[in-house]
Amino acid sequence: MQWGIEMPNLHVGHSSTGGRTNNYTERVAIQRQYSQQRRQLLHVGILVAELVTYMLTFILLFAIRVWPEFENGEIGRIPVLQNYTLFLALFFFIYFLLTYQKHFYKWDKDQSLSEEYVQIMKAVCLSFLIAVGVSYLFKNTFMLSRILLVSFALSFAVEAAFYRYIRKWFMARLKEKGVFVRRVLIIGAGKVGIQLRDFLSEENRAGYEVIGFLDDDRKKEGVIGNVSELERVIEKERIEVLYITIPSARERMQELLHTIYKYHVDIRIIPEMYDRIGTVFEYHQDVDFPYIEVVKTPLRGLNLLIKRIMDRMIAILALLFCSPLFLVIAIAIRIDSPGGVLYKQVRIGKNGLPFYMYKFRSMVTDAHLMQHRLHGTNDMEGPVFKIKSDPRVTRVGRFLRKYSLDELPQLLNVLRGDMSLIGPRPPLPGEVAQYTNHHWRRMDVLPGMTGLWQVSGRSDLDFEQWVDLDIYYIERWSFGLEMKILFKTIPVVLRGTGAY
């Protein structure tokens, strides 16, 4: 592939004061500058294509919606042209500023497309609102076509998502061919170091080439030298990224950092408690004392507010849309077996708060009295009671459970704020009484109608797998993960697999 940039032909000799190290650092600096120029050229090309697409979209919408309203037909004499130009300039400036702050244009940005799509939607919405607000201050919005502005924002979001996909696809192909590959060295061949190597070696992270480990225990797999040989290995293997995973004794860490600083190497330190606390960390610095805060879940503040608004909006729409289905189910339940249509049960919610959860009745009326006689037939391990062929389930109830239709009344719990659309399933008080401290992590967020375990096997998973998936959701929450679970729930429910 020709990039249109010639590699400088510089002959760097040995420095009288720095010897081999100066020669190495100068040579690597030249190579990195060349590589950076290639990356910049690629990004500029994609960015120009994006801008051209966005401008053409706006011009097309302008020509369809605004231009025909003016009789003279000369673009330069259209009085509102300056108003639209102001809106467009503001929109572009704010959008690219927001995405730049999110490191959207770093070639080695390792983030899923779904998460990037969510960030694009947030940036587009914020840019649109600010641009409209500023235009309003200048009293320009009264002269702008609202249909044009909204159509442009929606088109922009779709096109931006498309270009993110193109960028990801293009960079992945280049990395597979050995272009833009970064050579990685890991200090420490312990549990964390091995997990890191396996993570970086996955196919979807082909932009990294793990050279090996430095560890004082040379018998470990993949160790290519002692920690004291760090400089020799960096120079010999042309290392670009260095991960430090060993326990951070102050003197040892300072010695390592002072050794590395003179090299053009990215230094990344994995906190030594990483393998003990599988959670989220945030870095803070108060006065002169930096610290790492352990965050229970990213689902807080503005994220929590937006999620609750979305929950209630979707719940209202779902209740209205499903109301005829509710009537059909209610009639079927009353015809099939004696008893009420709805069944309410005490469940434990966020932070251990009890609430009444609603379901369509799928069992006989005295099912709770029969449970003690069925304990020997429990198909689940741990503090959960489930039977695949539960004799207490009615004929209609079996159908409702298979397709999760018995869960629909929980939309009322979502409206009340007891539950969310997505989250861990709400446990019974008797189950919570048997929880360990690890299991209690499930109670850090509102329980949900669906969640990761529902779309990953449902009742076919054992209890510990439920807990692991729930904790993963709590600690790695994002709008992208939320949408992924929501969309995966639909085919899982329609297939009716893993439910009983």
C-alpha positions as CSV (number, residue, x, y, z in Angstrom):
1,M,0.0,0.0,0.0
2,Q,1.4,3.4,-1.0
3,W,0.8,6.2,1.5
4,G,2.4,9.1,-0.3
5,I,5.0,9.7,2.4
6,E,8.7,9.0,2.1
7,M,10.6,7.6,5.0
8,P,13.4,10.0,5.9
9,N,16.8,8.6,5.1
10,L,18.6,9.7,8.3
11,H,21.8,8.2,9.3
12,V,22.0,8.5,13.1
13,G,25.4,7.8,14.6
14,H,26.3,6.8,18.1
15,S,26.3,9.7,20.5
16,S,29.5,10.2,22.5
17,T,27.4,10.6,25.7
18,G,24.5,8.3,25.2
19,G,26.0,5.4,23.2
20,R,23.6,2.7,22.1
21,T,20.6,4.2,24.0
22,N,20.7,7.5,22.2
23,N,21.1,5.8,18.9
24,Y,18.0,3.6,19.7
25,T,15.8,6.4,20.9
26,E,16.5,8.6,17.9
27,R,15.9,5.7,15.5
28,V,12.6,4.8,17.1
29,A,11.5,8.4,17.2
30,I,12.0,8.6,13.5
31,Q,10.1,5.4,12.9
32,R,7.2,6.5,15.1
33,Q,7.0,9.8,13.4
34,Y,6.7,8.0,10.0
35,S,4.1,5.6,11.4
36,Q,2.2,8.6,12.9
37,Q,2.2,10.4,9.6
38,R,0.6,7.3,7.9
39,R,-2.1,7.1,10.6
40,Q,-2.8,10.9,10.3
41,L,-3.1,10.5,6.6
42,L,-5.7,7.7,7.0
43,H,-7.7,9.6,9.6
44,V,-7.7,12.8,7.5
45,G,-8.9,10.9,4.5
46,I,-11.8,9.4,6.4
47,L,-12.6,12.7,8.2
48,V,-12.7,14.5,4.8
49,A,-15.1,11.9,3.4
50,E,-17.3,12.3,6.5
51,L,-17.4,16.1,6.2
52,V,-18.2,15.9,2.5
53,T,-21.0,13.4,3.2
54,Y,-22.5,15.6,6.0
55,M,-22.3,18.8,3.8
56,L,-23.9,17.0,0.8
57,T,-26.7,15.8,3.1
58,F,-27.4,19.3,4.4
59,I,-27.3,20.8,0.9
60,L,-29.7,18.2,-0.4
61,L,-32.2,18.8,2.5
62,F,-31.8,22.5,2.0
63,A,-32.5,22.3,-1.7
64,I,-35.6,20.2,-1.1
65,R,-37.0,22.1,1.9
66,V,-35.9,25.7,1.7
67,W,-34.7,26.7,-1.8
68,P,-38.1,26.3,-3.5
69,E,-39.6,28.8,-1.2
70,F,-37.6,31.6,-2.7
71,E,-38.7,32.8,-6.2
72,N,-35.4,34.3,-7.5
73,G,-33.6,30.9,-7.0
74,E,-30.2,32.4,-6.5
75,I,-28.5,30.8,-3.5
76,G,-26.6,33.9,-2.6
77,R,-29.7,36.0,-2.2
78,I,-31.6,33.7,0.1
79,P,-31.9,35.7,3.3
80,V,-31.9,32.8,5.7
81,L,-28.6,31.3,4.3
82,Q,-26.5,33.0,7.0
83,N,-28.8,31.6,9.7
84,Y,-28.4,28.0,8.5
85,T,-24.6,28.5,8.1
86,L,-24.4,29.6,11.7
87,F,-26.4,26.5,12.9
88,L,-24.3,24.2,10.8
89,A,-21.0,25.7,12.0
90,L,-22.0,25.4,15.6
91,F,-23.3,21.9,15.2
92,F,-20.0,20.7,13.5
93,F,-17.8,22.5,16.0
94,I,-19.6,21.1,19.1
95,Y,-19.9,17.5,17.7
96,F,-16.2,17.2,16.7
97,L,-15.1,18.8,20.0
98,L,-17.2,16.2,22.0
99,T,-16.0,13.2,19.9
100,Y,-12.4,14.4,20.1
101,Q,-12.6,14.5,23.9
102,K,-13.9,10.9,23.8
103,H,-10.7,10.0,21.8
104,F,-12.8,9.0,18.7
105,Y,-9.9,9.7,16.4
106,K,-7.3,7.6,18.2
107,W,-6.4,4.7,15.9
108,D,-5.9,2.3,18.7
109,K,-9.2,3.1,20.5
110,D,-10.4,-0.3,21.8
111,Q,-14.2,0.1,22.2
112,S,-17.1,-1.8,20.9
113,L,-19.2,-0.4,18.1
114,S,-22.4,-0.5,20.2
115,E,-20.7,1.7,22.8
116,E,-19.4,4.1,20.1
117,Y,-22.9,4.3,18.6
118,V,-24.3,5.4,22.0
119,Q,-21.6,8.0,22.3
120,I,-22.4,9.3,18.8
121,M,-26.1,9.6,19.7
122,K,-25.3,11.5,22.8
123,A,-22.9,13.8,21.0
124,V,-25.4,14.5,18.1
125,C,-28.2,15.2,20.6
126,L,-26.1,17.6,22.7
127,S,-24.7,19.3,19.6
128,F,-28.1,19.7,18.1
129,L,-29.6,21.2,21.3
130,I,-26.7,23.6,21.9
131,A,-26.7,24.8,18.2
132,V,-30.5,25.3,18.3
133,G,-30.2,27.1,21.7
134,V,-27.5,29.5,20.4
135,S,-29.4,30.1,17.2
136,Y,-32.5,31.0,19.4
137,L,-30.4,33.6,21.3
138,F,-29.7,35.2,17.9
139,K,-33.4,34.9,17.1
140,N,-32.6,32.8,14.1
141,T,-34.6,29.6,14.9
142,F,-37.9,31.3,14.0
143,M,-36.6,31.5,10.4
144,L,-35.2,27.9,10.2
145,S,-37.1,24.9,9.0
146,R,-37.6,22.5,12.0
147,I,-38.2,19.6,9.6
148,L,-34.8,20.3,7.9
149,L,-32.9,20.5,11.2
150,V,-34.4,17.3,12.7
151,S,-33.9,15.4,9.4
152,F,-30.3,16.6,9.2
153,A,-29.6,15.5,12.8
154,L,-31.1,12.0,12.2
155,S,-29.3,11.6,8.9
156,F,-26.1,12.8,10.6
157,A,-26.4,10.2,13.3
158,V,-26.9,7.4,10.8
159,E,-24.0,8.6,8.6
160,A,-21.6,9.0,11.6
161,A,-22.4,5.5,12.8
162,F,-21.7,4.2,9.3
163,Y,-18.3,5.9,9.2
164,R,-17.4,4.5,12.6
165,Y,-18.1,1.1,11.2
166,I,-16.0,1.8,8.1
167,R,-13.2,3.1,10.3
168,K,-13.3,0.0,12.5
169,W,-13.4,-2.3,9.5
170,F,-10.6,-0.6,7.7
171,M,-8.3,-0.4,10.7
172,A,-9.0,-4.1,11.5
173,R,-8.0,-5.1,7.9
174,L,-4.8,-3.1,8.2
175,K,-3.9,-4.6,11.5
176,E,-4.5,-8.1,10.2
177,K,-1.9,-7.4,7.4
178,G,0.6,-6.2,10.0
179,V,0.1,-2.4,9.5
180,F,-0.3,-0.4,12.7
181,V,0.7,-3.3,14.9
182,R,2.2,-2.3,18.3
183,R,4.8,-4.5,20.0
184,V,3.9,-5.2,23.7
185,L,6.0,-6.2,26.6
186,I,4.5,-7.3,29.9
187,I,6.4,-7.1,33.2
188,G,5.2,-9.8,35.5
189,A,4.1,-13.3,34.3
190,G,1.6,-13.8,37.2
191,K,-2.1,-14.3,36.9
192,V,-2.9,-10.7,35.8
193,G,-0.1,-10.7,33.3
194,I,-1.3,-14.0,31.7
195,Q,-4.9,-12.7,31.5
196,L,-3.6,-9.6,29.9
197,R,-1.6,-11.5,27.3
198,D,-4.6,-13.7,26.4
199,F,-6.8,-10.6,26.2
200,L,-4.5,-8.7,23.9
201,S,-3.9,-11.8,21.7
202,E,-7.6,-12.2,20.8
203,E,-8.4,-11.8,17.1
204,N,-10.4,-8.7,17.5
205,R,-7.4,-7.0,19.1
206,A,-5.0,-7.8,16.3
207,G,-3.3,-4.4,16.7
208,Y,-1.1,-5.7,19.5
209,E,1.7,-8.2,19.3
210,V,2.7,-9.5,22.7
211,I,6.5,-10.2,22.6
212,G,6.6,-11.9,26.0
213,F,7.1,-11.4,29.8
214,L,9.9,-10.1,32.0
215,D,9.9,-11.9,35.3
216,D,12.5,-12.9,37.8
217,D,11.1,-16.5,37.6
218,R,12.6,-17.6,34.3
219,K,10.7,-21.0,34.5
220,K,7.3,-19.4,33.8
221,E,5.9,-19.7,30.3
222,G,6.6,-16.9,27.9
223,V,9.4,-15.2,30.0
224,I,12.1,-13.8,27.8
225,G,14.2,-12.2,30.5
226,N,14.6,-10.9,34.0
227,V,13.2,-7.5,35.1
228,S,16.7,-6.2,35.3
229,E,17.1,-6.8,31.5
230,L,14.3,-4.3,30.7
231,E,16.5,-1.8,28.7
232,R,18.1,-4.6,26.7
233,V,14.7,-6.1,25.8
234,I,13.1,-2.7,24.9
235,E,15.9,-1.9,22.5
236,K,16.3,-5.4,21.0
237,E,12.5,-6.1,20.5
238,R,11.6,-2.5,19.6
239,I,8.9,-2.4,22.3
240,E,6.2,0.3,21.9
241,V,3.8,-0.5,24.8
242,L,4.9,-1.7,28.3
243,Y,2.5,-3.1,30.8
244,I,3.6,-3.3,34.5
245,T,1.6,-6.0,36.4
246,I,3.9,-6.7,39.3
247,P,3.1,-5.6,42.9
248,S,3.9,-1.9,43.2
249,A,6.6,-1.6,45.9
250,R,7.5,2.1,45.8
251,E,11.2,1.8,45.3
252,R,10.9,-0.9,42.7
253,M,8.3,1.0,40.8
254,Q,10.3,4.3,40.8
255,E,13.4,2.4,39.6
256,L,11.4,0.9,36.7
257,L,9.8,4.2,35.7
258,H,13.1,6.1,35.8
259,T,14.6,3.4,33.5
260,I,11.7,3.6,31.0
261,Y,11.2,7.4,30.8
262,K,14.1,7.9,28.4
263,Y,12.5,5.5,25.9
264,H,9.6,6.4,23.6
265,V,7.3,3.8,25.1
266,D,3.7,3.9,26.3
267,I,3.7,2.9,30.0
268,R,0.6,1.3,31.4
269,I,0.4,0.2,35.0
270,I,-2.3,-2.4,36.0
271,P,-3.3,-1.8,39.7
272,E,-2.1,-4.7,41.9
273,M,-5.6,-5.1,43.4
274,Y,-7.1,-5.8,39.9
275,D,-7.2,-9.6,40.4
276,R,-8.8,-9.2,43.8
277,I,-11.6,-6.7,43.0
278,G,-13.4,-7.2,39.7
279,T,-14.9,-3.8,39.6
280,V,-14.6,-0.3,38.1
281,F,-12.0,2.2,39.2
282,E,-11.8,6.0,38.7
283,Y,-8.7,8.1,39.2
284,H,-8.9,11.2,41.3
285,Q,-6.4,13.7,42.7
286,D,-7.2,15.8,45.7
287,V,-4.6,18.4,46.4
288,D,-1.3,16.4,46.2
289,F,-2.7,13.0,47.0
290,P,-3.8,10.9,43.9
291,Y,-6.0,7.9,44.6
292,I,-8.1,5.3,42.9
293,E,-11.8,5.2,43.8
294,V,-13.6,1.9,43.7
295,V,-16.9,2.5,41.8
296,K,-19.7,0.0,42.4
297,T,-21.3,0.6,39.1
298,P,-21.2,3.3,36.3
299,L,-25.0,3.3,36.6
300,R,-25.2,6.5,38.7
301,G,-25.8,10.2,38.3
302,L,-26.9,11.2,34.8
303,N,-26.7,7.7,33.5
304,L,-29.2,6.5,36.1
305,L,-31.5,9.4,35.4
306,I,-31.6,8.7,31.7
307,K,-32.1,5.0,32.3
308,R,-35.1,5.6,34.6
309,I,-36.6,8.0,32.0
310,M,-36.2,5.4,29.3
311,D,-37.6,2.7,31.5
312,R,-40.8,4.6,32.2
313,M,-41.3,5.7,28.6
314,I,-40.9,2.2,27.2
315,A,-43.1,0.8,30.0
316,I,-45.9,3.2,29.2
317,L,-45.7,2.4,25.5
318,A,-45.5,-1.4,26.1
319,L,-48.5,-1.3,28.5
320,L,-50.6,0.6,25.9
321,F,-49.5,-1.7,23.0
322,C,-50.0,-4.9,25.0
323,S,-53.3,-4.1,26.6
324,P,-55.3,-6.3,24.1
325,L,-52.9,-9.2,24.9
326,F,-53.4,-8.6,28.6
327,L,-57.1,-9.1,28.1
328,V,-56.7,-12.4,26.1
329,I,-54.3,-13.8,28.7
330,A,-56.6,-12.8,31.6
331,I,-59.5,-14.7,29.9
332,A,-57.4,-17.8,29.2
333,I,-56.2,-17.9,32.9
334,R,-59.7,-17.7,34.3
335,I,-61.0,-20.4,31.9
336,D,-58.1,-22.7,32.6
337,S,-58.1,-22.8,36.4
338,P,-59.8,-21.3,39.4
339,G,-58.2,-18.3,41.1
340,G,-57.1,-14.7,40.3
341,V,-55.5,-13.5,37.2
342,L,-52.6,-11.6,38.8
343,Y,-50.3,-12.9,41.4
344,K,-48.2,-10.7,43.6
345,Q,-45.2,-11.9,45.6
346,V,-42.7,-10.2,47.9
347,R,-39.3,-9.8,46.3
348,I,-36.1,-8.1,47.4
349,G,-35.0,-5.1,45.4
350,K,-32.2,-2.6,45.3
351,N,-30.2,-2.4,48.6
352,G,-32.4,-5.1,50.1
353,L,-35.6,-3.1,50.0
354,P,-38.7,-5.5,49.7
355,F,-41.5,-4.8,47.3
356,Y,-44.5,-6.6,45.7
357,M,-43.8,-8.0,42.2
358,Y,-46.7,-8.7,39.9
359,K,-47.0,-11.6,37.5
360,F,-49.8,-13.4,35.6
361,R,-50.7,-16.4,37.7
362,S,-49.1,-19.5,36.1
363,M,-49.6,-22.0,39.0
364,V,-52.4,-23.4,41.0
365,T,-53.7,-21.1,43.8
366,D,-52.1,-23.1,46.7
367,A,-48.7,-23.6,44.9
368,H,-46.7,-22.1,47.9
369,L,-48.1,-24.7,50.2
370,M,-46.9,-27.5,48.0
371,Q,-43.3,-26.3,47.7
372,H,-41.9,-28.0,50.8
373,R,-43.0,-31.4,49.4
374,L,-41.0,-30.7,46.2
375,H,-37.7,-29.7,47.6
376,G,-36.1,-33.0,46.6
377,T,-36.8,-32.4,43.0
378,N,-35.1,-29.0,42.7
379,D,-33.2,-28.7,39.4
380,M,-31.1,-25.8,40.5
381,E,-28.1,-25.5,42.8
382,G,-27.7,-22.7,45.3
383,P,-30.5,-20.6,46.9
384,V,-32.9,-20.9,44.0
385,F,-35.8,-23.3,43.6
386,K,-36.8,-24.3,40.0
387,I,-38.3,-27.5,38.5
388,K,-38.4,-28.2,34.8
389,S,-41.6,-30.2,35.0
390,D,-43.2,-28.4,38.0
391,P,-46.6,-30.1,38.7
392,R,-48.0,-26.8,40.2
393,V,-47.9,-25.1,36.8
394,T,-51.2,-24.9,34.9
395,R,-51.6,-25.6,31.2
396,V,-51.9,-22.0,30.3
397,G,-49.2,-21.1,32.8
398,R,-46.7,-23.5,31.0
399,F,-47.3,-21.6,27.7
400,L,-47.0,-18.2,29.5
401,R,-43.7,-19.2,31.1
402,K,-42.2,-20.6,28.0
403,Y,-42.6,-17.2,26.2
404,S,-42.2,-15.1,29.4
405,L,-45.7,-13.7,29.0
406,D,-46.3,-14.1,32.7
407,E,-43.7,-11.4,33.3
408,L,-45.6,-8.6,31.5
409,P,-47.4,-7.2,34.5
410,Q,-43.9,-6.3,35.9
411,L,-44.2,-3.3,33.6
412,L,-46.3,-1.9,36.4
413,N,-43.3,-2.4,38.8
414,V,-41.1,-0.5,36.3
415,L,-43.6,2.4,36.3
416,R,-43.6,2.4,40.1
417,G,-39.8,2.5,40.3
418,D,-39.5,-0.9,42.0
419,M,-37.9,-2.5,39.0
420,S,-36.1,-1.6,35.7
421,L,-36.5,-3.1,32.3
422,I,-33.0,-4.5,32.5
423,G,-31.2,-5.7,35.6
424,P,-30.7,-8.8,37.8
425,R,-33.8,-10.8,38.5
426,P,-35.4,-9.9,41.9
427,P,-34.8,-12.7,44.4
428,L,-37.2,-14.1,47.1
429,P,-36.5,-13.2,50.8
430,G,-35.7,-16.8,51.5
431,E,-33.1,-16.8,48.8
432,V,-31.5,-13.6,50.0
433,A,-31.1,-15.1,53.5
434,Q,-28.7,-17.6,52.0
435,Y,-26.6,-15.0,50.0
436,T,-22.9,-14.6,50.6
437,N,-21.3,-11.2,50.4
438,H,-20.4,-11.9,46.8
439,H,-24.1,-12.7,45.9
440,W,-25.2,-9.4,47.5
441,R,-23.5,-7.5,44.7
442,R,-26.7,-8.3,42.7
443,M,-28.5,-5.9,45.0
444,D,-26.5,-2.8,44.0
445,V,-29.0,-1.8,41.2
446,L,-32.7,-2.1,40.6
447,P,-33.8,-5.6,39.6
448,G,-35.0,-6.0,36.0
449,M,-37.5,-7.8,33.8
450,T,-34.6,-9.1,31.6
451,G,-30.9,-9.2,31.9
452,L,-27.6,-10.8,30.8
453,W,-28.5,-14.2,32.2
454,Q,-31.9,-14.2,30.5
455,V,-30.2,-13.7,27.1
456,S,-27.3,-16.1,27.9
457,G,-29.2,-19.3,28.7
458,R,-32.0,-18.3,31.1
459,S,-32.8,-21.2,33.4
460,D,-30.3,-23.5,31.7
461,L,-27.5,-21.7,33.7
462,D,-26.7,-22.5,37.3
463,F,-27.0,-19.9,40.1
464,E,-23.3,-19.0,40.2
465,Q,-23.4,-18.3,36.5
466,W,-26.4,-16.0,37.1
467,V,-24.5,-14.1,39.7
468,D,-21.4,-13.7,37.5
469,L,-23.4,-12.4,34.6
470,D,-25.4,-10.0,36.9
471,I,-22.2,-8.7,38.4
472,Y,-20.6,-8.2,35.0
473,Y,-23.7,-6.1,34.0
474,I,-23.4,-4.0,37.2
475,E,-19.7,-3.4,36.9
476,R,-19.6,-2.9,33.1
477,W,-22.8,-1.1,32.6
478,S,-23.1,1.1,29.5
479,F,-25.9,2.3,27.2
480,G,-24.4,0.0,24.5
481,L,-24.7,-3.0,26.8
482,E,-28.3,-2.0,27.8
483,M,-29.4,-1.8,24.1
484,K,-27.6,-5.1,23.3
485,I,-29.5,-6.9,26.1
486,L,-32.8,-5.3,25.1
487,F,-32.5,-6.3,21.5
488,K,-31.3,-9.8,22.3
489,T,-34.2,-10.4,24.6
490,I,-36.8,-10.4,21.8
491,P,-35.5,-13.4,19.8
492,V,-34.7,-15.3,23.0
493,V,-38.3,-14.9,24.2
494,L,-39.8,-15.7,20.8
495,R,-37.8,-19.0,20.7
496,G,-38.9,-19.9,24.2
497,T,-35.6,-21.6,25.0
498,G,-34.4,-22.2,28.6
499,A,-37.6,-21.1,30.2
500,Y,-39.7,-23.2,32.6
